[in-house]
Amino acid sequence: MKTVLMVAEKPSLATSLAKILSHGQSTSRKSSCRACQVHEYTGKFHGEPVYFKMTSVCGHVLSLDFEARFNNWDKVDPVELFSAPTEKKEASPDLNMERFLAQEARGVDYLVLWLDCDKEGENICFEVINAVKRSMNGGGRMSSVYRARFSAITDTEIRQAMQNLARPNENEARAVDARQELDLRIGCAFTRYQTRFFQGKYGDLDSTLISFGPCQTPTLAFCVERHDSIQTFKPEAFWRLDVRVQCGEHRVLSLDWERGRMFDREAVQMFAGVVRAESSATVLSVQRREKVKQRPVALNTVEMLRVASAGLGIGPSTTMMVAERLYTQGYISYPRTETTSYSSTFDLKAAIRPLERVRGMGEAVRDLLSSGGGHARGGHDVGDHPPITPLRAAGEEELGGDAWRLYQYVVAHFLASVSADCRYAATTLELRIAGELFSMTGKKVIKPGFTALLPSHAIRDDETVPDLASGAQLPVKDVRVADGQTSPPDYLTESELISLMEQHGIGTDASIPVHINNICQRNYVTVTAGRRLQPTPLGIVLVHGYQKIDRDLVQANMRGAIEKQLNLIAAGQADFDAVLEHTLATFRAKFQYFVAQIAGMDQLFEVTFSKLAESGRPLSRCGKCMRYMKYISAKPQRLYCAQCDETHALPPNGSIKLNKEIKCPLDNFELVLWSAGGRGKTYSLCPYCYSHPPFPGMKRASSCIQCYHPTCALALPKLAVAACDECEDGSLVIDPNSGPKWKMFCNTVACNVLLHLCADAFSVTVCEDALCEVCDAKLLSVQFHKDKTPLGDGETKRVACMFCDALLSSLVRWEHAVAKHPMHRRGGGGKRRGGGGHKRRSNKPKDKMAALEAYFV
């Protein structure tokens, strides 16, 4: 029996697909990749019985990066990055995704790819193909590789996709490769140069990176241009006539002056005098018209992002994350689409009927079905994916929070798009007083149509216009001169920014939220009330600096032109190498000019930010000059030595304080203590060693608990107790500063394992040369106060294994540290205890200790 390997883009999607395709008969097993399961079943493929294996990746298998030697910011000139060799690396090394895929592909005859049906998904297809082809029977010939195309996780759609398999599109994958390479080279070159230049001079920039991006920077420029319009706006005083006339015994009508507002007060006063001299207004005409407000076209990604921000108060990045989850769970169709029209084969009735069970939609659904099933407006078919539609009914208790609100909107928009148009009557009354023309308008809804589902589109019933005949005379009751001032525009909303990005071709429907999120994370803009984007001083200075040196760097049309070239690659109409070469040559020249003219931007920084020497507060001594270094708390946290004119990096988050004036035995720098807060980690680090690892095998950004120094009381050999069970390379270490609430945690940045030990113990120390005979962990020496000892019989000290000793293990509480670092995994505060016989890996960090011993010998 032949074997078919099927690969989806996410584990949850693989589960759903396997359930549908196996008719619920698949079995699941764990795999060598902790994030992915393998679902197995038998069936037919190409008319013959086969064995199916369905699994998944977790997004991109590979990421593009420079070769390792070009990732040293201190040694590589950024201009080299325009031509430096690149390589594909595992996107998530801890998952070992390539090895996992190769293992599952052994002896496989066919490969069926169920990746998302967009250009990024096409790119991941070829990442998977390259990972498995050597393991497949026949070397993974492309004739054995198939591509499923689908837009919804429904039984019908998935089974149709399985019956109509296609081939992966290499042109679209190459277009993504081109975008990745351009963004990497251009973004890294500018980002590295300006980050080092400005962070080395100014202390209150408050951004970890002074980043540049071919899409990110024009996006920021839209926000700054609106800010500039607000700042340069000069209000002007204006005046207008407010006239009221009597209509019958009890009603007074307010009229609108045809001239609107005027900026000449004396002229308005003159007109007011003329009007006051007239005792009555003459009705010239009464016009009554029935008007129609059209229902919306089908929902695409950009419109969903706009409405979510403006109407639901959900940011674009969160909206896409929630929409992706709704899609993989089968509640809505694929959320990344530019199309706004339903296909001729789309069964509207079948799509409408299940929505009767959605809260608040029952009556609308019944009305649509009774009227024949609804009719949609013609939209725009881009040919990528169908519009976003609901696939099945759900309730608030099932989804909750933002997911429910977004789902509810998708349902409402879908039903609105196939409902009747809104019909209303508009009445206009025209009058004349002493030669001046006035009017009054009113609206009245005849049939609300789709606006009953989308109240934000509803026509407001204005004041009704009385039934008057031409020539009627209405007494003038009041004439006043009202004044006011012109007002500046407000800051851009996310919704307005999304529209501008779409209009100018900045980003794609999938990447627009990423670019907006980036300028927020970099502290270039802040999101204020009403989800308006207000640029920060840093964002303003950056855009003004680019405009001063080279306006093309912030012009939207430049990125739009690149996107057009990338689309031509995807369509097979442009050469990959030619597009890459031309674009990189253009930006390399611009980068070199930017570097030569950086003083122009620096002048703007000088008047906005404080220099390093004027920033921060004294904290610890420099190991070179023994002068106090200043602690710069603004992002990125760092220490600055004015005497040596050097900056030393610190961890990006958490708090920093001096560690009891203890000095590093290697370089004489005073150690600092980093803390993540109440339930987080706390550890020492040397400001110099943190960026300049002293021993072979140590990585940059290593703290004392990752240092191999054999005699330092704060280094790994003195504090390590056992290997961490939850990560590959971590060791559990004692926090020597945590008493009397002693803590032990994993010494790797990405792992947030945290243990609380022996509350109220007087001291807890590691016995370096004594190992547990059961689990190979180092023994601990625990000293209690006489009046607080849990040992019994007056005993105050115990030397034992924290995991295997019955009493000490009962005093251990496991949980997860606060995720202060962006790489920390998020986890709940679960508890567990290390009991007797709990087998652990060796406490020694693999072969590094042996290498260290050889190093010192």
C-alpha positions in Angstrom: 0.0 0.0 0.0 1.4 3.4 -1.0 1.6 6.3 1.5 0.5 9.9 1.1 1.9 12.6 3.4 -0.3 15.7 3.7 1.0 18.9 5.3 -1.1 21.8 6.6 0.0 25.2 7.8 -1.0 24.9 11.4 -1.6 22.0 13.8 -5.2 23.0 14.4 -5.8 23.0 10.7 -4.3 19.6 10.3 -6.6 18.2 13.0 -9.7 19.7 11.2 -8.6 18.5 7.8 -7.9 14.9 9.0 -11.3 14.7 10.7 -13.1 15.8 7.5 -11.1 13.7 5.0 -11.2 10.5 7.2 -14.9 11.0 8.1 -13.8 11.1 11.7 -11.9 7.8 11.5 -8.3 9.1 11.9 -6.1 8.2 14.8 -3.5 10.6 16.2 0.0 10.1 17.5 2.8 12.3 18.9 5.7 13.1 16.7 9.3 14.2 17.1 8.2 17.8 16.9 6.5 18.7 20.2 4.1 21.2 18.4 2.7 18.8 15.8 0.7 15.6 15.8 0.4 13.1 13.0 -3.1 12.0 12.1 -3.4 8.6 10.3 -6.1 6.8 8.3 -6.6 4.7 5.2 -8.5 5.7 2.1 -8.2 6.0 -1.7 -5.9 8.3 -3.8 -5.9 8.2 -7.6 -8.3 5.2 -7.3 -6.0 3.0 -5.3 -6.0 2.2 -1.5 -3.4 4.3 0.3 -2.2 5.1 3.8 -2.6 8.8 4.7 -0.5 10.8 7.2 -1.8 14.3 7.9 0.5 16.7 9.8 1.5 20.3 9.7 4.2 22.9 10.0 3.9 26.0 12.2 4.0 28.8 9.6 7.3 29.2 7.7 9.7 26.4 8.0 12.7 28.6 7.1 13.6 32.2 7.5 16.1 34.2 5.4 19.2 35.6 7.2 22.7 36.6 6.5 25.5 34.2 7.1 26.6 34.2 10.7 29.7 36.4 10.2 27.6 39.2 8.8 25.4 39.4 12.0 28.0 41.1 14.1 26.9 44.7 14.1 30.3 45.9 15.4 32.4 44.4 12.7 30.3 44.6 9.5 29.8 47.7 7.5 26.0 47.9 6.8 26.6 48.7 3.1 28.0 45.2 2.8 24.6 43.8 3.5 23.4 44.8 0.0 25.6 42.0 -1.4 26.4 39.8 1.6 25.6 36.1 1.1 22.3 34.9 2.7 21.1 31.5 3.8 17.9 29.9 4.8 17.7 28.9 8.4 15.1 27.1 10.5 12.5 29.6 11.5 12.0 27.8 14.8 15.2 25.9 15.7 13.7 24.5 18.9 11.0 22.7 16.8 13.5 21.0 14.4 10.8 21.2 11.8 13.0 20.1 8.8 14.1 17.0 10.6 10.6 16.2 11.6 9.3 16.6 8.1 12.1 14.5 6.7 11.3 11.7 9.2 7.6 11.6 8.4 8.4 11.6 4.6 10.5 8.4 4.7 9.0 5.9 2.3 6.2 8.3 1.3 5.0 8.1 -2.3 3.0 11.3 -2.6 3.0 14.7 -1.0 -0.2 16.8 -0.8 0.2 20.4 0.5 -2.6 22.0 2.4 -0.9 25.4 3.0 -2.8 28.7 3.0 -3.8 29.6 -0.5 -1.8 32.9 -0.9 1.7 33.8 -2.0 3.1 33.1 1.5 1.5 29.7 1.6 2.9 29.0 -1.8 6.4 29.9 -0.5 5.9 27.5 2.5 4.9 24.8 0.0 8.4 24.8 -1.5 10.0 25.0 1.9 8.2 21.7 2.8 9.1 20.2 -0.6 12.8 20.9 -0.1 12.6 19.4 3.4 11.0 16.1 2.4 12.0 15.4 -1.2 15.2 13.4 -0.3 13.2 11.1 2.0 10.4 10.4 -0.4 10.3 7.4 -2.7 11.7 8.4 -6.1 13.5 11.5 -4.6 10.3 13.6 -4.4 9.7 14.1 -8.1 7.4 17.1 -8.7 5.0 14.8 -10.5 4.3 13.3 -7.0 3.7 16.6 -5.4 0.1 18.1 -5.3 -1.4 21.3 -4.0 -4.9 21.6 -2.5 -6.7 24.9 -3.1 -9.4 25.8 -0.6 -10.8 28.9 1.1 -13.0 27.4 3.8 -12.8 24.6 6.4 -16.0 22.9 5.5 -16.7 19.3 4.5 -17.8 20.2 1.0 -14.9 22.6 0.3 -12.2 20.3 1.7 -13.5 17.2 -0.2 -13.8 19.2 -3.4 -10.2 20.4 -3.0 -9.0 16.8 -2.5 -10.8 15.8 -5.7 -9.3 18.7 -7.7 -5.6 18.9 -6.6 -3.4 21.2 -8.5 0.4 21.9 -8.6 2.2 24.4 -6.4 3.0 27.7 -8.1 6.8 28.4 -8.1 6.4 31.9 -9.5 4.4 33.0 -6.5 6.9 31.4 -4.2 9.7 33.2 -5.9 7.9 36.6 -5.5 7.9 36.0 -1.8 11.6 35.1 -1.8 12.3 38.4 -3.6 10.3 40.4 -1.1 12.0 38.6 1.8 15.5 39.4 0.4 14.7 43.0 -0.4 13.2 43.7 3.0 16.1 41.9 4.7 18.9 43.7 2.9 17.4 47.2 2.7 15.8 47.1 6.2 18.9 45.7 7.9 21.4 48.1 6.3 19.4 51.2 7.2 18.4 49.9 10.6 21.9 48.8 11.7 23.4 52.1 10.6 21.0 54.5 12.1 20.5 52.5 15.3 24.2 52.5 16.0 24.6 56.1 15.0 21.8 57.6 17.1 21.8 55.2 20.1 25.5 55.9 20.5 24.7 59.7 20.8 21.3 60.1 22.5 19.9 58.6 25.7 16.2 59.2 25.6 15.1 57.8 22.2 13.0 55.1 24.0 13.1 52.5 21.2 15.0 49.3 21.1 15.7 49.7 17.4 15.8 52.8 15.2 14.4 50.7 12.4 13.8 51.4 8.7 11.5 49.3 6.5 10.5 49.8 2.8 6.8 49.5 3.9 7.1 50.5 7.5 8.6 53.9 6.8 6.1 55.2 4.2 3.4 53.9 6.6 4.9 56.1 9.4 5.2 59.0 6.9 1.4 59.1 6.4 0.9 59.6 10.2 3.6 62.3 10.3 2.2 64.2 7.3 -1.1 64.4 9.1 0.7 65.6 12.3 2.5 68.3 10.2 -0.9 69.4 8.8 -2.2 69.8 12.3 0.8 71.7 13.5 0.9 74.1 10.6 -2.9 74.7 10.5 -3.9 78.3 11.2 -7.5 78.7 12.3 -9.6 81.4 10.6 -12.7 83.1 12.0 -15.9 82.8 10.0 -19.4 84.0 10.3 -22.8 82.8 9.0 -26.5 83.6 9.2 -28.8 81.6 11.4 -32.4 82.2 10.4 -35.6 80.8 11.9 -39.1 81.2 10.4 -42.5 80.5 11.9 -44.5 77.6 10.3 -48.0 77.5 11.7 -48.9 78.2 15.3 -46.5 75.8 17.0 -43.5 75.1 14.8 -40.3 77.0 14.1 -38.0 76.0 11.2 -34.2 76.5 11.2 -32.9 77.4 7.7 -29.5 76.9 6.1 -28.0 79.9 4.3 -27.0 79.1 0.7 -23.8 81.1 1.1 -22.8 78.9 4.0 -20.0 80.6 6.0 -18.1 83.7 5.1 -14.8 85.1 6.3 -15.8 88.7 6.2 -17.8 89.7 9.3 -18.9 93.1 7.9 -20.4 91.4 4.8 -22.3 88.9 6.9 -23.6 91.8 9.1 -24.7 93.6 6.0 -26.6 90.5 4.7 -28.1 90.1 8.2 -29.5 93.7 8.1 -31.0 93.1 4.7 -32.7 89.8 5.9 -34.0 91.4 9.1 -35.7 94.1 7.1 -37.9 91.5 5.5 -40.9 90.3 7.5 -41.4 86.9 5.7 -39.7 84.1 3.7 -41.2 83.0 0.4 -41.3 79.3 -0.4 -39.7 78.8 -3.9 -40.0 75.1 -4.2 -40.6 71.8 -2.4 -38.7 68.8 -3.8 -39.4 65.3 -2.7 -37.3 62.4 -4.0 -37.0 58.7 -3.1 -33.3 57.7 -2.8 -31.4 54.5 -2.4 -28.4 53.7 -0.3 -26.8 50.6 -1.8 -25.9 47.5 0.3 -22.2 46.8 0.8 -20.2 44.6 -1.5 -18.9 41.3 -0.1 -16.3 41.6 2.7 -12.6 41.5 2.0 -9.6 41.8 4.3 -8.9 45.5 4.1 -12.6 46.4 4.8 -12.6 43.9 7.8 -9.5 45.6 9.2 -11.0 49.1 8.8 -14.3 48.2 10.4 -12.7 46.3 13.2 -10.6 49.3 14.1 -13.2 52.0 13.6 -16.3 50.2 14.8 -15.1 47.4 17.2 -12.0 49.1 18.6 -9.8 46.1 17.7 -6.4 46.8 16.3 -5.4 45.4 12.8 -2.8 43.0 14.2 -5.3 41.6 16.8 -8.0 41.4 14.2 -5.9 39.2 11.8 -4.9 37.0 14.7 -8.5 36.5 15.8 -9.7 36.1 12.1 -7.1 33.4 11.6 -8.3 31.5 14.6 -11.9 31.7 13.5 -10.8 30.4 10.1 -8.9 27.4 11.4 -11.7 26.5 13.7 -14.1 26.5 10.7 -16.3 29.5 11.6 -15.4 31.8 8.7 -13.7 31.5 5.3 -10.1 32.4 4.6 -9.6 35.9 5.9 -6.9 37.1 3.5 -8.6 38.1 0.3 -9.0 41.2 -1.9 -12.1 39.9 -3.7 -15.4 41.7 -3.1 -17.8 39.6 -5.2 -19.4 36.2 -4.8 -18.8 33.7 -7.5 -21.7 32.7 -9.7 -21.6 29.2 -8.2 -21.8 30.3 -4.6 -24.9 28.9 -3.0 -26.3 31.9 -1.1 -29.3 30.0 0.4 -27.1 27.3 1.8 -24.8 29.9 3.3 -27.6 31.9 4.8 -29.7 29.2 6.3 -27.4 28.1 9.2 -27.1 31.7 10.4 -30.6 31.7 11.7 -29.2 30.3 15.0 -26.8 33.3 15.5 -28.1 35.6 18.2 -29.9 38.6 16.7 -29.9 37.3 13.1 -32.9 35.0 13.1 -35.4 37.5 11.7 -33.1 38.8 9.0 -32.3 35.2 7.9 -36.0 34.2 7.8 -36.8 37.4 5.7 -34.0 36.7 3.3 -35.0 33.0 2.8 -38.7 33.9 2.4 -37.8 36.5 -0.3 -35.9 34.1 -2.4 -32.5 33.9 -0.7 -30.9 37.3 -1.2 -29.0 39.0 -4.0 -25.5 40.4 -3.9 -24.1 43.6 -5.5 -21.4 43.2 -8.1 -18.0 43.7 -6.6 -14.4 43.1 -7.8 -13.1 39.7 -8.4 -9.3 39.7 -8.0 -9.1 36.0 -8.6 -7.4 35.1 -5.3 -10.0 33.9 -2.8 -13.7 34.3 -2.2 -14.9 37.1 0.1 -14.9 36.5 3.9 -18.1 34.8 4.9 -19.4 32.9 7.9 -19.5 29.1 7.6 -21.5 28.0 10.6 -23.5 29.3 13.5 -21.8 30.1 16.8 -22.6 31.8 20.1 -20.9 34.3 22.4 -20.3 31.6 25.0 -18.6 29.5 22.3 -16.3 32.2 21.1 -16.2 35.0 23.6 -14.5 38.5 23.6 -13.0 39.9 20.4 -13.6 36.6 18.5 -17.4 36.8 19.1 -17.6 40.5 18.2 -15.6 40.0 15.0 -17.6 36.9 14.0 -20.8 38.8 14.7 -19.7 41.5 12.3 -18.7 39.0 9.6 -22.2 37.5 9.9 -23.9 40.9 9.8 -21.9 42.1 6.8 -22.5 38.9 4.9 -26.3 39.1 5.5 -26.3 42.8 4.7 -24.4 42.3 1.4 -27.3 40.1 0.2 -30.1 42.1 1.7 -32.3 44.8 0.1 -30.9 48.3 -0.4 -32.0 51.0 2.1 -34.8 53.3 0.7 -35.5 56.7 2.1 -37.4 59.9 1.1 -35.4 63.1 0.9 -37.3 66.4 1.0 -35.7 69.8 0.2 -37.5 73.1 0.9 -36.1 76.2 -0.9 -36.9 79.7 0.4 -36.0 83.3 -0.4 -35.7 86.2 2.0 -34.9 89.6 0.5 -33.0 88.1 -2.3 -31.0 85.7 -0.1 -31.6 81.9 -0.7 -32.1 79.5 2.2 -33.1 75.8 2.4 -34.2 73.1 4.7 -33.8 69.3 4.2 -35.2 66.3 5.8 -35.0 62.5 5.5 -37.3 59.7 6.3 -36.6 56.0 6.0 -39.1 54.1 3.9 -37.4 50.7 4.1 -34.3 50.2 6.2 -33.1 47.2 4.2 -29.5 46.2 5.0 -29.1 49.0 7.5 -31.1 47.0 10.0 -28.1 44.7 10.2 -25.4 47.4 10.0 -26.6 50.3 12.2 -23.5 52.3 11.4 -24.8 52.6 7.8 -28.3 53.7 8.9 -30.0 56.8 7.5 -30.8 59.1 10.4 -34.4 60.5 10.4 -33.8 64.3 10.2 -36.5 66.8 11.1 -39.4 66.3 8.8 -40.1 69.0 6.3 -43.7 70.5 6.4 -46.0 70.1 3.5 -45.9 73.5 1.9 -46.8 74.9 -1.5 -44.7 77.1 -3.7 -45.4 80.8 -3.0 -46.3 80.2 0.7 -45.2 83.0 3.1 -43.5 82.2 6.4 -42.9 84.9 9.0 -39.3 85.6 9.9 -38.9 84.9 13.6 -35.2 85.4 14.3 -32.0 86.4 12.4 -28.7 86.0 14.1 -25.0 86.2 13.1 -23.2 83.1 14.4 -19.4 82.9 14.5 -16.9 80.1 14.6 -13.4 79.0 13.6 -12.0 76.6 11.2 -10.5 73.5 12.9 -7.5 71.4 12.0 -7.8 67.8 10.9 -7.5 65.1 13.5 -4.8 62.5 13.7 -5.2 59.6 11.4 -7.3 56.7 12.6 -6.1 53.1 12.0 -9.0 52.8 9.6 -7.9 55.9 7.6 -4.3 54.7 7.5 -5.4 51.3 6.2 -7.2 53.0 3.4 -4.2 55.1 2.5 -1.9 52.0 2.5 -4.3 50.1 0.2 -4.7 53.2 -2.1 -0.9 53.5 -2.5 0.0 49.8 -2.6 1.9 49.8 0.7 2.0 46.2 1.9 -0.6 43.4 1.1 -3.9 42.5 2.8 -1.9 40.2 5.0 1.1 42.5 5.8 -0.8 45.8 6.4 -1.5 44.9 10.1 2.2 44.0 10.6 3.5 47.3 9.3 1.1 49.3 11.5 2.0 47.1 14.5 5.7 47.7 13.8 5.5 51.5 14.0 3.6 51.2 17.3 6.1 48.7 18.8 9.1 50.9 17.7 7.5 53.8 19.6 7.1 55.8 16.4 3.4 56.3 17.0 1.1 55.9 20.0 -2.6 54.7 19.7 -4.8 57.3 21.4 -8.6 57.5 22.0 -10.6 56.5 19.0 -7.7 54.4 17.8 -6.0 57.5 16.4 -2.3 57.3 15.6 -0.3 60.2 17.1 3.4 60.2 16.1 6.0 60.4 18.9 9.0 62.8 18.7 11.1 60.0 17.5 8.7 59.1 14.7 8.4 62.8 13.6 12.2 63.4 13.6 12.8 60.2 11.6 10.4 61.1 8.8 11.6 64.8 8.7 15.1 63.5 8.6 14.4 61.2 5.6 12.6 64.0 3.9 15.5 66.3 4.4 18.0 63.8 2.9 16.0 61.8 0.4 12.2 62.1 0.1 12.1 58.9 -1.9 12.8 57.0 1.3 9.3 57.9 2.6 7.4 58.2 -0.6 4.6 55.7 -0.9 4.9 55.4 -4.7 8.4 53.9 -4.4 7.2 50.9 -2.5 4.2 50.7 -4.7 6.5 50.4 -7.7 8.4 47.5 -6.0 5.1 45.7 -5.2 4.2 45.9 -8.9 7.5 44.3 -9.9 6.9 41.5 -7.3 3.5 40.9 -8.7 5.0 40.5 -12.2 7.4 37.9 -10.8 4.4 36.1 -9.3 2.6 36.2 -12.7 5.7 34.9 -14.5 6.2 38.2 -16.4 9.4 39.5 -14.8 12.8 37.9 -14.1 13.5 37.3 -10.4 17.2 38.2 -10.6 16.6 41.3 -12.7 14.1 42.8 -10.3 16.3 42.0 -7.3 19.4 43.4 -8.9 17.8 46.7 -10.1 16.0 47.3 -6.8 19.1 46.6 -4.6 21.3 48.8 -6.8 18.8 51.7 -6.4 18.6 51.4 -2.6 22.4 50.8 -2.2 23.0 54.2 -3.9 20.3 55.8 -1.7 21.9 54.2 1.4 25.3 55.6 0.5 23.9 59.0 0.0 22.0 58.7 3.3 25.2 57.9 5.2 27.0 60.8 3.5 24.2 63.2 4.5 23.4 61.8 8.0 24.5 65.1 9.6 21.3 66.7 8.2 19.1 64.2 10.2 21.4 64.5 13.2 20.7 68.2 13.5 17.0 67.4 14.0 17.9 64.8 16.7 20.1 67.3 18.5 17.2 69.7 19.1 14.8 66.9 20.1 16.8 64.4 22.3 19.3 64.6 25.1 22.9 63.4 24.5 24.1 60.4 26.4 26.4 62.4 28.6 23.4 64.4 29.8 21.1 61.4 30.3 20.6 58.7 32.9 21.9 58.4 36.5 25.1 57.0 37.9 24.8 53.3 38.7 27.9 51.1 38.5 31.7 51.4 37.9 33.3 50.8 34.5 36.0 48.1 34.7 38.3 50.0 32.5 38.4 53.5 34.0 36.7 52.8 37.4 34.4 55.8 36.8 30.7 55.5 37.4 28.7 54.6 34.3 25.2 56.1 33.7 22.1 53.9 33.5 19.9 54.9 30.6 16.5 53.6 31.3 14.9 54.5 28.0 14.7 51.7 25.5 17.1 50.1 24.9 18.3 49.9 28.5 22.1 50.4 28.6 25.0 51.7 30.6 27.1 54.6 29.3 30.7 55.4 30.3 31.4 59.1 29.5 35.1 58.6 30.2 35.6 55.7 27.8 32.7 56.9 25.5 31.3 53.4 25.4 27.8 52.0 25.8 27.1 48.5 27.2 23.9 46.7 26.4 21.5 45.4 29.1 18.4 43.1 28.8 15.6 44.8 27.0 13.0 44.6 29.7 12.8 44.4 33.5 14.5 46.5 36.1 18.2 47.0 36.8 20.0 47.8 40.0 23.6 47.5 41.4 24.4 44.1 42.8 26.2 44.9 46.2 29.2 46.4 44.4 30.4 42.9 43.5 32.9 42.9 40.6 33.3 40.5 37.7 36.6 38.5 38.3 37.3 38.6 34.6 37.1 42.3 33.7 36.5 44.2 37.0 33.1 45.7 35.9 30.6 46.0 38.8 27.8 43.5 38.4 24.2 44.6 38.0 21.1 42.7 39.1 18.3 42.3 36.5 14.8 41.5 37.7 11.6 40.6 36.0 9.4 41.5 38.9 7.5 39.7 41.7 7.0 36.3 40.0 9.8 36.6 37.6 13.5 35.7 37.4 16.3 37.7 39.0 19.9 37.3 38.0 23.3 39.0 37.9 25.2 40.1 34.8 28.4 41.7 33.9 27.8 44.7 31.6 31.0 43.8 29.6 30.6 40.1 29.4 26.9 40.5 28.4 28.0 41.7 25.0 31.5 40.2 24.9 31.2 36.5 25.9 34.4 35.5 27.7 34.4 31.7 27.1 34.0 29.4 24.1 30.4 28.4 23.6 28.9 31.3 25.4 26.4 33.4 23.4 26.0 37.2 23.4 23.5 38.5 25.9 24.6 35.9 28.5 24.2 36.5 32.2 26.3 35.2 35.1 24.1 32.1 35.4 25.2 31.2 31.8 28.9 31.9 32.5 31.3 28.9 32.9 33.7 30.6 35.2 34.8 27.8 37.6 35.2 29.8 40.8 32.8 32.8 40.6 30.1 32.3 43.2 27.4 33.7 40.8 28.4 31.6 37.8 26.7 28.4 36.4 29.1 25.9 38.0 28.3 27.2 41.5 24.5 27.6 41.1 23.4 24.9 38.7 21.3 22.1 40.3 19.9 20.0 37.5 19.1 20.1 33.8 15.7 21.7 32.9 13.1 19.2 31.7 11.2 21.8 29.6 14.0 23.0 27.2 16.9 21.7 25.3 19.9 23.5 26.9 18.7 24.9 30.1 19.9 24.3 33.7 17.9 24.9 36.8 19.9 27.4 39.0 19.4 28.7 42.5 18.8 32.5 42.8 21.2 33.5 45.6 19.4 36.8 46.1 15.9 35.4 46.6 16.0 34.4 50.3 14.1 33.9 52.5 11.6 33.2 49.6 14.1 31.0 47.7 13.6 30.5 44.0 15.2 28.3 41.4 14.6 28.8 37.7 15.9 27.8 34.2 18.9 29.9 33.1 17.8 30.2 29.5 16.0 33.3 28.3 13.2 31.6 26.4 12.2 29.2 29.2 10.0 30.5 32.1 10.2 27.5 34.5 10.2 28.8 38.1 10.3 26.8 41.4 9.7 28.2 44.8 11.7 26.4 47.5 11.7 25.9 51.2 10.0 29.1 52.3 11.6 30.7 55.4 14.9 28.7 55.1 17.8 30.7 56.4 20.1 29.6 53.6 20.0 27.4 50.5 23.3 26.5 48.9 24.4 24.0 46.2 26.7 21.2 47.1 29.0 21.2 44.1 30.5 17.7 44.4 27.5 15.8 45.8 25.1 14.3 43.4 21.8 12.5 44.0 22.2 8.7 43.3 18.7 8.6 41.9 18.4 11.5 39.5 21.9 12.9 39.2 20.9 16.4 40.4 23.2 18.2 42.8 22.3 18.1 46.4 21.2 21.2 48.3 22.2 22.2 51.8 19.2 23.8 53.4 19.5 25.6 56.8 16.3 26.6 58.7 15.8 28.8 61.8 15.2 26.8 65.0 11.7 28.2 65.4 10.7 27.6 61.8 12.2 24.3 60.9 9.9 21.7 59.3 12.5 18.9 59.8 11.4 17.8 63.3 13.4 16.7 66.3 15.1 20.1 66.5 16.9 19.4 63.2 17.7 22.7 61.4 19.9 21.5 58.5 19.4 19.0 55.7 21.6 18.0 52.8 19.5 16.2 50.2 18.1 16.2 46.7 15.4 18.7 46.2 13.5 16.3 43.9 14.0 12.9 45.5 14.0 13.7 49.2 10.4 13.3 50.5 10.4 16.3 52.8 12.3 18.8 50.6 10.3 17.9 47.5 7.1 18.6 49.4 8.4 22.2 49.9 8.8 22.7 46.2 6.1 24.6 44.2 6.4 24.7 40.4 5.0 27.5 38.2 6.0 29.8 35.3 7.8 33.0 35.6 6.3 36.3 34.5 7.0 36.6 30.8 8.9 39.9 30.8 11.1 39.0 27.9 9.5 38.8 24.5 10.9 35.4 23.9 9.5 33.9 27.0 6.8 31.3 26.5 3.5 32.1 28.0 2.2 29.6 30.5 -0.1 29.3 33.4 0.9 29.0 37.0 0.5 25.2 37.2 2.0 23.3 40.1 3.9 20.1 40.2 6.4 18.4 42.4 9.6 16.5 41.8 9.0 13.2 43.5 11.3 10.3 44.3 12.5 8.5 41.2 11.9 11.5 39.0 14.5 10.8 36.4 16.3 13.9 35.1 19.0 14.5 32.6 22.6 15.1 33.8 22.9 18.4 35.5 26.1 19.2 33.5 25.4 21.4 30.5 26.3 18.8 27.9 30.0 18.9 27.0 30.6 22.5 27.8 32.0 22.0 31.3 34.5 19.5 29.9 35.5 22.0 27.2 35.8 24.7 29.9 38.1 22.5 32.0 40.3 21.9 29.0 40.3 25.6 28.3 41.6 26.4 31.8 44.2 23.6 31.7 
